[in-house]
Amino acid sequence: MSLRSAIQCQSVQTWVVAVAVLALPACSIQVQEPAANATVTLPSKIFRTKVVVTGNASYTGLKVLVDGIDFSNRMVSKSSKMDEGDLSLGGGAHTLVASADVYCWYCSGQKHQSTATRTFTVEITGKTTFAQGDSLSWASLSNANLSYGSDTGTSTTRWEFTGLSGMGTVGVIESIQFPGMCVRSPDDTNGSVIAMANCSPADTRQHWIATNQQPGGAKGFYRFENRAMNSAGMTWGCLTESNNQVIQSACTDTPDRLWAVRRNSENAFEQGQNPWTQ
């Protein structure tokens, strides 16, 4: 073969390899879950958002950030091409950025730095209360006082009910509209408007004794009595609707002081001894 022919042959081989490389899919990772622009619905904040990252080749050094916070240590390798994790995320819009070194035989160093971005929304459905008398609901219209009105189907009338470990029917009630703000008795005065305050499990004024006063029906109707006042020997201190707000008053179990509690994720009412998330 002449020198000219050899050069032409080598050029053709190089061109074929270049075309083959260009035709190959890029060595990359993808966010498989959540889906793009998805709304992830969770019944409560104690539940986790599932995240799945996959690669079209094996990868190493996976890093996962959500809203700039590093959740990489929550990801568990399922294979050289897949990781899964259950991440604790609050309600609202989130941006997830995953990055890793993907094996790439035709790349320099045989690896390619790949990044995948995914936006999604977490919706915490929580629970909604309804007064026995008029079916109006607790509402968090501000982070100062507890209001009530018609159920809006939004986070304004949704609450996180959490039972306190080892305390039976006692629990705390956190606003989903204002995360970190809990329902609180402000003082020992009959008629005081129920307040919202920064959640503190040690604050007994945020502890509510919830008991089913009419068990056995299709829905339970619960009395919510403040533990601090109960332990002080008071005969009042139950959540009561009054003039577009919720006050504390005598626990007489009248229709303005008994509340049904709906699990919004199932559209079903609590029927048990108490309505807390266990």
C-alpha positions as CSV (number, residue, x, y, z in Angstrom):
1,M,0.0,0.0,0.0
2,S,1.3,3.4,-0.9
3,L,1.9,6.1,1.7
4,R,-0.9,8.1,0.3
5,S,-3.3,5.2,0.5
6,A,-2.3,4.5,4.1
7,I,-2.9,8.1,5.1
8,Q,-6.4,8.0,3.4
9,C,-7.2,4.7,5.2
10,Q,-6.2,6.1,8.5
11,S,-8.3,9.2,7.9
12,V,-11.3,7.1,7.1
13,Q,-10.9,5.1,10.3
14,T,-10.6,8.2,12.4
15,W,-13.7,9.6,10.8
16,V,-15.6,6.4,11.4
17,V,-14.6,6.4,15.1
18,A,-15.6,10.1,15.4
19,V,-19.0,9.5,13.9
20,A,-19.5,6.4,16.1
21,V,-18.7,8.5,19.2
22,L,-21.0,11.3,18.2
23,A,-23.8,8.8,17.6
24,L,-23.5,7.3,21.2
25,P,-25.8,8.6,23.9
26,A,-24.1,11.0,26.3
27,C,-22.8,9.4,29.5
28,S,-25.2,10.9,31.9
29,I,-27.4,10.6,35.0
30,Q,-31.1,11.4,35.2
31,V,-33.5,12.1,38.0
32,Q,-36.2,9.4,37.6
33,E,-38.3,10.5,40.6
34,P,-39.9,12.8,41.3
35,A,-41.2,13.5,37.8
36,A,-40.5,16.9,36.2
37,N,-42.8,19.6,37.7
38,A,-44.6,16.9,39.7
39,T,-46.6,17.6,42.8
40,V,-45.6,15.1,45.5
41,T,-48.5,14.7,47.9
42,L,-47.8,13.7,51.5
43,P,-50.3,13.2,54.3
44,S,-47.9,14.6,56.9
45,K,-44.4,16.0,57.2
46,I,-43.2,12.9,58.9
47,F,-43.5,11.2,55.5
48,R,-40.6,11.4,53.1
49,T,-40.2,12.4,49.4
50,K,-38.7,9.5,47.3
51,V,-35.8,10.5,45.0
52,V,-34.4,8.1,42.4
53,V,-31.3,8.9,40.3
54,T,-30.2,6.6,37.5
55,G,-27.4,6.6,34.9
56,N,-27.1,5.2,31.4
57,A,-23.7,4.0,32.5
58,S,-22.2,3.3,35.9
59,Y,-21.3,6.3,38.0
60,T,-19.5,7.4,41.2
61,G,-19.4,10.3,43.5
62,L,-23.1,11.1,43.5
63,K,-24.1,14.4,45.1
64,V,-27.7,15.4,45.6
65,L,-28.7,18.9,46.7
66,V,-32.2,20.2,47.3
67,D,-32.6,23.9,47.5
68,G,-28.8,24.1,48.1
69,I,-28.9,21.6,51.1
70,D,-26.8,18.5,50.7
71,F,-28.9,15.3,51.0
72,S,-26.2,13.0,49.5
73,N,-25.9,10.9,52.7
74,R,-29.6,10.0,52.4
75,M,-29.1,8.3,49.0
76,V,-28.6,4.5,49.0
77,S,-26.9,2.7,46.1
78,K,-29.1,0.1,44.5
79,S,-26.7,-0.7,41.7
80,S,-23.8,1.0,39.9
81,K,-26.4,2.8,37.9
82,M,-29.1,3.6,40.5
83,D,-29.5,5.4,43.9
84,E,-32.6,5.9,45.9
85,G,-33.3,8.1,48.9
86,D,-36.2,9.2,51.1
87,L,-35.7,12.9,51.8
88,S,-37.3,15.0,54.5
89,L,-38.6,18.0,52.7
90,G,-41.1,20.7,53.7
91,G,-44.1,21.8,51.7
92,G,-43.6,24.1,48.7
93,A,-41.5,24.3,45.5
94,H,-38.1,22.6,45.4
95,T,-35.2,22.4,43.1
96,L,-33.1,19.2,43.1
97,V,-29.6,19.1,41.5
98,A,-27.8,15.7,41.2
99,S,-24.2,15.4,39.9
100,A,-21.9,12.4,39.4
101,D,-18.9,11.1,37.5
102,V,-20.3,8.8,34.8
103,Y,-18.1,6.1,33.1
104,C,-17.3,7.1,29.5
105,W,-14.9,5.0,27.6
106,Y,-14.3,7.6,24.9
107,C,-13.9,10.5,27.3
108,S,-10.6,11.8,28.8
109,G,-10.0,9.8,31.9
110,Q,-12.9,7.6,31.0
111,K,-15.4,9.6,33.0
112,H,-17.8,12.5,32.3
113,Q,-19.2,14.9,34.9
114,S,-23.0,14.9,34.5
115,T,-25.5,17.1,36.2
116,A,-29.3,16.7,36.2
117,T,-31.8,19.3,37.6
118,R,-35.4,18.7,38.5
119,T,-38.1,21.0,39.9
120,F,-41.1,19.8,41.8
121,T,-43.6,20.7,44.5
122,V,-44.3,19.0,47.9
123,E,-47.9,19.3,49.1
124,I,-48.6,18.3,52.7
125,T,-52.3,17.5,52.9
126,G,-52.5,17.3,56.7
127,K,-55.8,17.3,58.5
128,T,-58.8,19.7,58.6
129,T,-61.2,20.2,61.5
130,F,-64.9,20.9,61.3
131,A,-67.1,22.2,64.1
132,Q,-70.0,20.0,64.9
133,G,-72.4,22.9,64.9
134,D,-71.7,24.6,61.5
135,S,-68.9,22.6,59.9
136,L,-66.5,25.6,59.9
137,S,-62.8,24.9,60.2
138,W,-59.8,26.2,62.0
139,A,-57.8,28.6,59.7
140,S,-54.3,30.1,60.0
141,L,-54.9,33.5,58.3
142,S,-51.9,34.9,60.2
143,N,-49.2,33.5,62.4
144,A,-50.6,35.4,65.4
145,N,-54.0,34.0,66.3
146,L,-56.2,30.9,65.4
147,S,-59.1,31.9,63.1
148,Y,-61.9,29.8,61.6
149,G,-64.0,29.8,58.5
150,S,-65.0,27.6,55.5
151,D,-62.6,24.9,54.4
152,T,-60.5,26.4,51.6
153,G,-59.0,23.1,50.5
154,T,-55.6,24.8,50.8
155,S,-52.9,24.8,53.5
156,T,-54.7,27.6,55.3
157,T,-57.1,25.1,56.8
158,R,-54.7,22.2,57.0
159,W,-52.9,21.1,60.2
160,E,-50.2,18.7,61.3
161,F,-51.6,16.6,64.2
162,T,-48.7,15.0,66.1
163,G,-49.2,12.8,69.2
164,L,-46.5,13.2,71.9
165,S,-44.7,9.9,72.6
166,G,-45.8,8.3,75.9
167,M,-48.5,10.9,76.6
168,G,-51.6,9.0,75.4
169,T,-54.2,11.4,74.0
170,V,-51.9,14.5,74.2
171,G,-50.5,16.1,71.1
172,V,-49.5,19.3,69.4
173,I,-51.1,21.0,66.4
174,E,-48.9,22.7,63.8
175,S,-49.9,25.0,61.0
176,I,-49.1,23.8,57.4
177,Q,-49.6,27.4,56.2
178,F,-47.0,28.6,58.7
179,P,-44.6,25.7,59.3
180,G,-43.1,25.8,62.8
181,M,-46.1,27.6,64.3
182,C,-48.3,25.7,66.7
183,V,-51.7,26.2,68.4
184,R,-51.2,27.6,71.9
185,S,-53.3,28.6,74.9
186,P,-52.1,32.2,75.7
187,D,-53.0,32.3,79.4
188,D,-55.4,31.1,82.1
189,T,-58.2,33.5,81.1
190,N,-61.6,32.1,80.0
191,G,-62.5,33.7,76.7
192,S,-58.9,34.4,75.5
193,V,-58.2,34.1,71.8
194,I,-56.1,31.0,71.0
195,A,-52.7,32.1,69.8
196,M,-50.1,30.8,67.3
197,A,-46.5,30.4,68.6
198,N,-43.2,28.9,67.6
199,C,-43.6,25.2,68.2
200,S,-41.9,24.0,71.4
201,P,-42.6,20.4,72.6
202,A,-41.7,21.4,76.1
203,D,-44.4,24.1,76.3
204,T,-47.4,22.6,78.0
205,R,-49.6,25.4,76.6
206,Q,-49.1,23.8,73.2
207,H,-50.2,20.4,74.6
208,W,-53.8,19.5,73.7
209,I,-55.7,16.6,75.2
210,A,-57.9,15.3,72.4
211,T,-60.6,12.8,73.3
212,N,-63.5,11.4,71.2
213,Q,-66.7,12.5,73.0
214,Q,-69.0,10.6,70.6
215,P,-67.3,7.4,69.6
216,G,-68.9,4.7,67.4
217,G,-70.2,6.9,64.6
218,A,-69.0,7.5,61.0
219,K,-66.8,10.3,62.4
220,G,-65.5,11.2,65.8
221,F,-66.1,14.5,67.4
222,Y,-63.2,15.5,69.6
223,R,-62.8,17.9,72.6
224,F,-59.4,19.7,72.5
225,E,-58.5,20.7,76.1
226,N,-55.3,22.5,77.0
227,R,-53.1,20.4,79.2
228,A,-51.5,23.3,81.1
229,M,-54.9,24.5,82.4
230,N,-56.2,21.0,82.9
231,S,-53.2,20.2,85.2
232,A,-53.9,23.4,87.1
233,G,-57.3,22.1,88.0
234,M,-59.3,24.5,85.8
235,T,-62.7,23.5,84.5
236,W,-62.4,25.3,81.2
237,G,-59.8,25.5,78.4
238,C,-61.3,23.8,75.4
239,L,-61.1,25.1,71.8
240,T,-64.3,27.0,71.0
241,E,-65.4,28.9,67.9
242,S,-66.4,32.5,68.5
243,N,-66.7,35.6,66.3
244,N,-64.4,34.4,63.5
245,Q,-61.7,33.3,66.0
246,V,-61.1,30.3,68.2
247,I,-61.1,31.0,72.0
248,Q,-60.7,28.8,75.1
249,S,-63.8,28.3,77.2
250,A,-65.6,25.7,79.4
251,C,-65.5,22.2,78.1
252,T,-69.3,21.7,77.9
253,D,-69.1,19.6,74.7
254,T,-71.6,21.8,72.9
255,P,-71.6,21.8,69.0
256,D,-69.2,24.8,68.9
257,R,-66.7,23.0,71.0
258,L,-66.6,19.6,69.4
259,W,-64.6,19.0,66.2
260,A,-64.5,16.4,63.5
261,V,-61.0,15.7,62.1
262,R,-60.6,14.7,58.4
263,R,-57.5,13.0,57.0
264,N,-57.3,14.9,53.7
265,S,-55.1,12.4,52.0
266,E,-57.9,9.8,52.3
267,N,-60.9,12.1,52.5
268,A,-61.9,10.1,55.6
269,F,-62.7,11.2,59.2
270,E,-60.9,10.1,62.3
271,Q,-62.9,7.7,64.4
272,G,-60.5,6.5,67.1
273,Q,-59.9,7.5,70.7
274,N,-57.8,10.4,69.5
275,P,-56.9,12.0,66.2
276,W,-53.1,12.2,66.5
277,T,-50.5,10.9,64.0
278,Q,-48.8,8.0,65.8
